């Protein structure tokens, strides 16, 4: 896997973790909201149903009182009107109790907790008792209505205690159902709190898991990129110190592996150059020694030529042989120096490839830093959304406060509305606390992103440092290539000098009759050749010192 692919995969994993955590948090918030809505909706509906039943029972009592009073006062029209109203009120009460009983049975089957299921079952039984008591009340009132229709005052008054008892039993059962509902409301509030705490705990654990995975990804990326770069820096530092005896082990298939292979090839080329230069300088030193020996022999021959003309031919032949040998050696040295120059050019090309690879790594690290900055901007946008949610919770809190004030002003009639207002205030406080927690989590994520940006910038700086060291190696190899070119030029001058020597020898052979003049010219040429040989010896010693700098 390449370095860029590893970096992209790491940040893709971090993005996927953050996305999954966000989706999971939204799902948990949705579950909490669904649970709260279901509990509040059921409790409010049950409370309203019981209120309607209470209201119907109150109207039933009022109509029945009016019925008895109209009968005792002889108001027939009032009796008919009260009878009609009483029947409508008791029908409404029976219908409300039956509907709430069915609703409580349905709520019991899908209750949030087992406790609320038991409370709904209790309410079903209490409402069934109330329904039976109300049916008994209806039967007693029907008996009273029959007595009224017959004009039986004693019968009307006789059934009155039974009606009052049955009504009291109905009211008691409805009150018990209301108390059961109040307990269910409290248990619902506890269930809502438990669901919220469970969701908050699961989201917190998910966040901790995401942080651990992010740290693991960051450590893995650092180990796979920064550590090989540190090894490359130490390896290049040893090369800069002249140690060509080692190679790097990082030779994988990614960019760092290709860089390692390139560095190994460069070291191999430099080792070859250093070996060839050392051999060439040793040959040059040996040739210089021979040249100086030849020039000394030539000087002796010139002195002997002045003393003995007979030895002139032998001396000329010896000088001719020595010059030819010098020419051959110089040609060989030139060929080796040209090969050395070609190897130096190959080393320059390898170092250039290394520099371009370092530039590519730096560009990739800068692209990673740009992606992290874009991720930071997205987290800031999430912070704006959280601020909007916090503003909504503040308004809900204010609305709940206003509702509590209105409920307090309404007195007993607004008691149920006060409970709703209290629930709304509790939900607003919980939403506000949740936004604070999410904002804190986003702050931690932002700090983590900032830390990643700093690490990426540090990596860019280290790549730049490696680029500087590579440029320094490039300059050293260029200097070495320039020295090799100078050696080639010096060897060509040597060849030219030996050619001139040959020409001088031919002139000595042709002009034997003017031995004195030729001897003087030969002596002068010999001194020049001795000086050139001395200079060449100094140059060879300098080359030997330069090649000794490298450890093979």
Secondary structure, DSSP 8 states (H G I E B T S, - for coil): --HHHHHHHHHHHHHHHHHHHHHHHHHHHHHHHHHHHHHHHHHHHHHHHHHHHHHHHHHHHHHHHHHHHHHHHT-HHHHHHHHHHHHHHHHHHHHHHHHHHHHHHHHHHT-SSHHHHHHHHHHHHHHHHHHHHHHHHHHHHHHHHHHHHHT-HHHHHHTHHHHHHHHHHHHHHHHHHHHHHHHHHHHHHHHHHHHHHHHHHHHHHHHHHHHHHHHHHHHHHHHHHHHHHHHHHHHHHHHHTTB-S---S---SSHHHHHHHHHHHHHHHHHHHHHHHHHHHHHHHHHHHHHHHHHHHHHHHHHHHHH-GGGHHHHHHHHHHHHHHHHHHHHHHHHHHHHHHHHHHHHHHHHHHHHHHHHHHHHHHHHHHHHHHHHHHHHHHHHHHHHHHHHHHHHHHHHHHHHHHHHHHHGGGGHHHHHHHHHHHHHHHHHHHHHHHHHHHHHHHHHHHHHHHHHHHHHHHHHHHHHHHHHHHHHHHHHHHHHHHHHHHHHHHHHHHHHHHHHHHHHHHHTGGGHHHHHHHHHHHHHHHHHHHHHHHHHHHHHHHHHTTSB-
